[in-house]
Amino acid sequence: MAGAAPLLDARPSLAQTSEYGFTPGLIYLNTGSLGPTPRSIFEQVLKAWTDLELNPVNKAYGGTTHVLADKTRELVGSLIGCSADEVLLTRSTTNAMNIAGLGMDLGSGDRVLTTDVEHEGGSAVWKHLEKRRGVIIDRIAIASDDHDVKGIVGRFERAIGKETKVISVSHVITSTGLRMPIQEIVALAKGRNILTVVDGAQAAGNTVVDVKKIGCDAYAAPGHKWLSAPKGTGFLYISKDAQSKIQPVEWTDGKAFVLGSAGMGSLPLMVGLGAAIQAAQKRGIAAAEERNLRLRNRAYEGLKKIAKVQVVSAPPGPLATALVAFRLPDAVDSSAFRSTMREKYDIMLKQTEKRWGNGMRISSHYFNTEADIDAALKAIATELS
């Protein structure tokens, strides 16, 4: 890549153009929590909403807005490599995970194998089933600085038991950005009558996702992170082979977005999700990922030079994604540090959940520049000096 990659700052920062509604001067490095929706996408949402209100019943149950919203299922399919009949549109990753889990016939004594670093939104449904149906949750421990994928796969293999019915795991670990060995983990379930559910919250739009290559039974993802779609959008993939074992209530009457069994959804937001997917595909997911990794690696190398910081994310290479996390000294409260970055330097970072340590996370996307990363590194170093 040396010598071939264009200069990252060869154009003005998109974050400071009219395409985004950021507060003037804000350096936004938290796409991993919520991505900013470009005005061009926002305008398509407003156009669809205006069209809907011309004749709500006619437009919602078969008119232009309905058709455009349902077209989004096809666009999701083109994004992740499946058919529209394998896609259910949702409000979020959490909503999708809940639908998948509740659509399974799990009962007392059935076991779900997962990790201890899953996001609360991805694990809530299993906790619910543990409480309401007697399902047992087994968790693989993954330390924040554990980058031994063979060791992780080995722990999964050893933890599988006769009563294991589901393996649920993140494609990319939210706290550190570690790219998990998803295909290898899914392969463990093949032939053992174990369903596999992947939480793709930090992957869809951040990296190329091919659900058929992964081989999972279900894949949940948001629109409002790396795809920069409107807030309150997401999707659930359920493979045709698994649809007899994962049966969403929403699909009782069919698979269209608006149906009797699915109810009325936010048609304009789904139009926006479709538009965001098309915009991401036009940019090129692989090209955006390559650029984001260069920014991420710049942050990684800069953080390594700050004496009081401990970088816990994987080094540059195949396990890295656009997220990079670091621990603060015990004497520095991460919540207060986040506030200082925002109030004093106008930089938006993520404070990682306390259960994962006293840490922070940087997640840059296609609208960020080298100057954004350098400003963050300078502010972090200054506050810790």
C-alpha positions as CSV (number, residue, x, y, z in Angstrom):
1,M,0.0,0.0,0.0
2,A,3.0,2.3,0.5
3,G,3.1,5.0,-2.1
4,A,-0.3,3.9,-3.6
5,A,-2.7,5.4,-1.1
6,P,-3.9,8.9,-1.6
7,L,-3.2,11.6,1.0
8,L,-6.0,11.4,3.6
9,D,-6.2,15.2,3.8
10,A,-6.3,15.9,0.1
11,R,-9.8,17.3,0.4
12,P,-11.6,19.4,3.0
13,S,-13.0,17.6,6.0
14,L,-16.5,16.3,5.1
15,A,-17.4,16.9,8.8
16,Q,-17.1,20.6,8.3
17,T,-19.1,20.8,5.0
18,S,-22.8,21.4,4.6
19,E,-23.3,17.6,4.2
20,Y,-23.3,17.2,8.0
21,G,-25.1,19.0,10.7
22,F,-22.4,18.9,13.3
23,T,-22.0,21.7,15.8
24,P,-19.3,24.0,14.2
25,G,-15.8,22.8,15.3
26,L,-16.8,19.4,16.6
27,I,-14.4,16.6,15.9
28,Y,-16.6,13.5,15.8
29,L,-14.7,10.2,16.5
30,N,-17.6,8.1,17.8
31,T,-19.2,6.5,14.8
32,G,-19.1,3.2,16.6
33,S,-21.9,4.5,18.9
34,L,-23.9,6.5,16.3
35,G,-22.9,7.5,12.9
36,P,-23.9,11.0,11.5
37,T,-26.5,10.9,8.8
38,P,-25.6,13.1,5.8
39,R,-28.0,15.8,4.8
40,S,-28.5,14.1,1.4
41,I,-29.9,11.0,3.1
42,F,-31.9,13.1,5.6
43,E,-33.5,14.9,2.7
44,Q,-34.6,11.6,1.1
45,V,-36.2,10.7,4.4
46,L,-38.1,14.0,4.5
47,K,-39.2,13.6,0.9
48,A,-40.6,10.1,1.7
49,W,-42.3,11.4,4.8
50,T,-43.9,14.2,2.9
51,D,-45.1,11.8,0.2
52,L,-46.5,9.5,2.9
53,E,-48.6,12.3,4.4
54,L,-50.2,13.1,1.0
55,N,-52.5,10.1,1.5
56,P,-51.3,8.0,4.5
57,V,-53.3,4.9,3.9
58,N,-52.8,4.8,0.2
59,K,-49.0,5.5,0.5
60,A,-48.4,3.2,3.5
61,Y,-50.2,0.1,2.2
62,G,-49.0,-0.1,-1.4
63,G,-48.1,3.4,-2.6
64,T,-44.7,4.8,-3.6
65,T,-43.4,5.1,0.0
66,H,-44.3,1.5,0.7
67,V,-42.6,0.2,-2.4
68,L,-39.4,2.2,-1.6
69,A,-39.3,1.0,2.0
70,D,-39.7,-2.6,0.9
71,K,-37.0,-2.2,-1.7
72,T,-34.6,-1.7,1.2
73,R,-34.8,-5.4,1.9
74,E,-33.2,-6.0,-1.5
75,L,-30.6,-3.4,-0.8
76,V,-29.7,-5.0,2.5
77,G,-29.4,-8.3,0.6
78,S,-27.0,-6.8,-1.9
79,L,-25.0,-5.4,1.1
80,I,-24.5,-8.6,3.0
81,G,-24.9,-11.2,0.2
82,C,-28.3,-12.7,0.6
83,S,-31.8,-12.6,-0.8
84,A,-34.5,-10.1,0.2
85,D,-36.6,-13.1,1.5
86,E,-33.9,-13.6,4.2
87,V,-34.1,-10.0,5.4
88,L,-36.3,-8.5,8.1
89,L,-36.1,-4.7,8.7
90,T,-35.8,-3.7,12.3
91,R,-35.2,-0.6,14.6
92,S,-31.7,-1.6,15.6
93,T,-29.3,-4.5,16.2
94,T,-30.8,-5.0,19.7
95,N,-34.3,-5.2,18.1
96,A,-33.0,-7.7,15.6
97,M,-31.2,-9.9,18.2
98,N,-34.4,-9.9,20.3
99,I,-36.5,-11.0,17.3
100,A,-34.0,-13.8,16.5
101,G,-33.8,-15.1,20.1
102,L,-37.5,-15.0,20.8
103,G,-38.2,-16.7,17.4
104,M,-36.4,-19.8,18.6
105,D,-38.0,-22.7,20.5
106,L,-35.7,-22.6,23.5
107,G,-36.7,-24.0,26.9
108,S,-35.4,-25.0,30.3
109,G,-32.0,-26.5,30.3
110,D,-31.1,-25.4,26.7
111,R,-27.8,-23.6,26.7
112,V,-26.6,-20.5,24.8
113,L,-22.8,-20.2,24.3
114,T,-21.5,-16.6,24.1
115,T,-18.7,-14.4,25.4
116,D,-18.3,-12.1,28.4
117,V,-17.6,-9.1,26.1
118,E,-20.9,-8.9,24.2
119,H,-22.7,-5.6,24.1
120,E,-25.8,-5.4,26.5
121,G,-28.0,-5.0,23.4
122,G,-26.8,-8.2,21.9
123,S,-27.1,-10.2,25.1
124,A,-30.4,-8.9,26.5
125,V,-32.5,-11.5,24.8
126,W,-30.5,-14.4,26.3
127,K,-30.8,-12.9,29.7
128,H,-34.5,-12.6,29.2
129,L,-34.8,-16.2,28.1
130,E,-32.6,-17.2,31.1
131,K,-35.1,-15.5,33.4
132,R,-38.4,-16.5,31.7
133,R,-37.7,-19.9,30.2
134,G,-34.8,-21.4,32.2
135,V,-32.2,-21.1,29.4
136,I,-28.6,-21.4,30.6
137,I,-26.0,-19.0,29.4
138,D,-22.3,-20.1,29.1
139,R,-19.8,-17.3,28.6
140,I,-16.3,-17.5,27.1
141,A,-13.9,-15.1,28.8
142,I,-12.0,-12.7,26.4
143,A,-9.7,-10.2,28.1
144,S,-9.5,-6.8,26.5
145,D,-5.9,-7.4,25.4
146,D,-6.5,-11.0,24.2
147,H,-5.8,-11.2,20.5
148,D,-5.2,-14.9,20.3
149,V,-7.9,-16.0,17.9
150,K,-6.9,-19.6,17.9
151,G,-7.1,-19.6,21.7
152,I,-10.6,-18.0,21.5
153,V,-11.8,-20.6,19.0
154,G,-10.4,-23.4,21.2
155,R,-12.3,-22.1,24.2
156,F,-15.5,-22.1,22.2
157,E,-14.9,-25.6,21.1
158,R,-14.2,-26.9,24.6
159,A,-17.3,-25.1,25.9
160,I,-19.8,-26.7,23.5
161,G,-21.9,-29.3,25.3
162,K,-24.7,-31.7,24.5
163,E,-27.3,-29.1,25.5
164,T,-25.7,-26.2,23.5
165,K,-28.5,-25.0,21.2
166,V,-27.2,-21.5,20.2
167,I,-23.8,-19.8,19.7
168,S,-24.2,-16.0,19.9
169,V,-21.1,-13.9,19.2
170,S,-20.1,-10.4,17.9
171,H,-18.5,-10.1,14.5
172,V,-16.4,-7.2,15.9
173,I,-16.0,-6.7,19.7
174,T,-17.5,-3.4,20.6
175,S,-15.1,-2.6,23.4
176,T,-11.8,-3.1,21.5
177,G,-12.6,-3.4,17.8
178,L,-11.2,-7.0,17.7
179,R,-12.3,-8.8,14.5
180,M,-13.5,-12.1,15.7
181,P,-12.8,-15.5,13.9
182,I,-16.5,-15.7,13.0
183,Q,-16.2,-18.3,10.3
184,E,-14.2,-20.6,12.5
185,I,-16.7,-20.3,15.4
186,V,-19.6,-20.9,13.1
187,A,-17.9,-23.9,11.6
188,L,-17.9,-25.5,15.1
189,A,-21.7,-25.4,15.1
190,K,-22.1,-27.1,11.7
191,G,-23.3,-30.6,12.0
192,R,-24.1,-30.3,15.7
193,N,-27.6,-28.9,15.4
194,I,-26.4,-25.6,17.0
195,L,-27.8,-22.3,15.7
196,T,-25.4,-19.4,15.2
197,V,-26.4,-15.8,15.7
198,V,-23.9,-13.0,14.9
199,D,-24.1,-9.5,16.3
200,G,-22.9,-7.3,13.5
201,A,-23.3,-3.9,15.1
202,Q,-19.7,-2.9,14.6
203,A,-19.2,-4.7,11.3
204,A,-22.0,-3.7,8.8
205,G,-20.7,-0.7,6.9
206,N,-17.3,-0.9,8.7
207,T,-16.1,-4.0,6.9
208,V,-17.3,-6.2,4.0
209,V,-19.9,-8.6,5.3
210,D,-20.8,-11.8,3.4
211,V,-23.3,-13.8,5.5
212,K,-23.1,-16.8,3.1
213,K,-19.3,-16.9,3.5
214,I,-19.6,-16.6,7.2
215,G,-22.2,-19.4,7.2
216,C,-24.3,-18.1,10.1
217,D,-28.0,-18.8,10.6
218,A,-28.8,-15.2,11.7
219,Y,-27.0,-11.9,11.5
220,A,-28.2,-8.7,13.2
221,A,-27.0,-5.2,12.4
222,P,-27.9,-1.5,12.6
223,G,-28.2,1.2,10.0
224,H,-27.3,4.0,12.3
225,K,-23.6,3.3,12.9
226,W,-21.2,2.6,10.1
227,L,-23.8,2.9,7.3
228,S,-24.7,6.4,8.5
229,A,-28.4,5.7,8.1
230,P,-31.2,7.4,10.1
231,K,-31.3,6.6,13.8
232,G,-33.8,3.8,14.5
233,T,-32.9,1.5,11.6
234,G,-31.5,-2.0,11.4
235,F,-32.0,-5.4,9.9
236,L,-32.0,-9.1,10.7
237,Y,-30.8,-11.8,8.3
238,I,-32.2,-15.3,8.8
239,S,-30.9,-17.9,6.3
240,K,-33.5,-19.9,4.4
241,D,-32.1,-23.1,5.9
242,A,-32.7,-21.7,9.5
243,Q,-36.2,-20.2,8.9
244,S,-37.9,-23.3,10.2
245,K,-36.0,-22.9,13.5
246,I,-36.0,-19.1,13.8
247,Q,-39.6,-17.9,13.2
248,P,-40.2,-14.2,13.8
249,V,-43.8,-13.2,14.6
250,E,-43.3,-10.4,12.1
251,W,-43.2,-13.0,9.3
252,T,-46.4,-14.8,10.1
253,D,-48.3,-13.1,7.3
254,G,-45.3,-12.7,4.9
255,K,-42.0,-10.9,4.6
256,A,-42.9,-7.4,3.5
257,F,-42.0,-4.6,5.8
258,V,-45.6,-3.5,6.5
259,L,-48.0,-6.4,7.1
260,G,-50.7,-7.4,9.6
261,S,-48.2,-9.5,11.6
262,A,-45.4,-6.9,11.4
263,G,-47.6,-3.8,12.0
264,M,-46.9,-0.3,10.8
265,G,-43.2,0.6,10.7
266,S,-41.3,3.8,10.0
267,L,-41.5,3.8,6.2
268,P,-39.5,7.0,5.8
269,L,-36.7,5.8,8.0
270,M,-36.5,2.6,5.9
271,V,-36.3,4.6,2.7
272,G,-33.4,6.4,4.4
273,L,-31.7,3.1,5.3
274,G,-31.9,2.1,1.6
275,A,-30.5,5.4,0.5
276,A,-27.6,5.1,3.0
277,I,-26.8,1.6,1.8
278,Q,-26.7,2.8,-1.8
279,A,-24.4,5.7,-0.8
280,A,-22.1,3.3,1.1
281,Q,-21.9,1.0,-1.9
282,K,-21.1,3.9,-4.1
283,R,-18.2,4.9,-1.8
284,G,-17.2,1.3,-1.7
285,I,-17.2,-0.6,1.6
286,A,-13.7,-2.1,1.0
287,A,-12.3,1.3,0.0
288,A,-13.8,3.0,3.0
289,E,-12.5,0.2,5.3
290,E,-9.0,0.6,3.8
291,R,-9.0,4.4,4.4
292,N,-10.5,4.0,7.9
293,L,-7.8,1.5,8.8
294,R,-5.1,4.0,7.9
295,L,-6.7,6.5,10.2
296,R,-7.1,3.9,12.9
297,N,-3.5,2.8,12.6
298,R,-2.4,6.4,12.9
299,A,-4.4,6.7,16.1
300,Y,-3.0,3.3,17.3
301,E,0.7,4.4,16.7
302,G,0.1,7.8,18.3
303,L,-1.6,6.3,21.4
304,K,1.3,3.9,21.8
305,K,3.6,6.9,22.3
306,I,1.6,8.4,25.2
307,A,3.2,7.0,28.3
308,K,0.2,6.9,30.5
309,V,-2.0,5.1,28.0
310,Q,-2.3,1.4,27.5
311,V,-3.6,0.4,24.1
312,V,-5.7,-2.7,24.3
313,S,-6.8,-3.1,20.6
314,A,-5.1,-5.4,18.2
315,P,-2.0,-4.0,16.4
316,P,-2.3,-3.2,12.7
317,G,-3.1,-6.3,10.8
318,P,-6.0,-8.8,10.0
319,L,-7.6,-8.5,13.5
320,A,-7.8,-4.7,13.4
321,T,-10.9,-2.7,12.5
322,A,-11.7,1.1,12.5
323,L,-12.1,1.0,16.3
324,V,-9.1,1.5,18.6
325,A,-9.4,1.4,22.4
326,F,-7.1,2.4,25.3
327,R,-7.0,2.3,29.1
328,L,-6.5,5.4,31.2
329,P,-4.5,5.5,34.4
330,D,-6.7,4.3,37.4
331,A,-6.5,7.8,38.9
332,V,-8.2,9.3,35.8
333,D,-12.0,8.7,35.6
334,S,-13.0,7.8,32.1
335,S,-16.4,9.5,32.4
336,A,-14.8,12.8,33.5
337,F,-12.1,12.3,30.8
338,R,-14.8,12.0,28.1
339,S,-16.5,15.1,29.3
340,T,-13.2,17.0,29.2
341,M,-12.5,16.0,25.7
342,R,-15.9,17.2,24.6
343,E,-16.1,20.4,26.7
344,K,-12.5,21.6,26.5
345,Y,-11.4,20.3,23.1
346,D,-14.7,19.8,21.2
347,I,-13.7,16.1,20.5
348,M,-16.3,13.3,20.8
349,L,-14.9,10.0,22.0
350,K,-16.5,6.9,23.5
351,Q,-16.1,6.0,27.1
352,T,-16.1,2.2,27.2
353,E,-18.3,0.5,29.8
354,K,-16.7,0.3,33.2
355,R,-17.0,-3.5,33.3
356,W,-14.4,-3.5,30.4
357,G,-12.0,-1.3,32.3
358,N,-11.3,2.4,32.7
359,G,-11.1,3.0,29.0
360,M,-11.9,5.1,25.9
361,R,-12.4,4.3,22.3
362,I,-11.8,6.1,19.0
363,S,-13.8,5.2,16.0
364,S,-13.2,7.2,12.8
365,H,-15.1,7.0,9.6
366,Y,-14.9,8.2,6.0
367,F,-15.6,11.8,6.9
368,N,-12.7,12.1,9.3
369,T,-9.2,13.2,8.4
370,E,-5.6,12.8,9.7
371,A,-6.0,16.3,11.3
372,D,-8.9,14.9,13.4
373,I,-6.8,12.0,14.7
374,D,-3.8,14.3,15.4
375,A,-6.1,16.7,17.3
376,A,-7.4,13.9,19.4
377,L,-3.9,12.5,20.1
378,K,-2.7,16.0,21.1
379,A,-5.6,16.5,23.5
380,I,-5.2,13.1,25.1
381,A,-1.5,13.6,25.6
382,T,-2.0,17.1,27.0
383,E,-4.6,16.0,29.6
384,L,-2.4,13.1,30.7
385,S,0.8,15.1,30.9
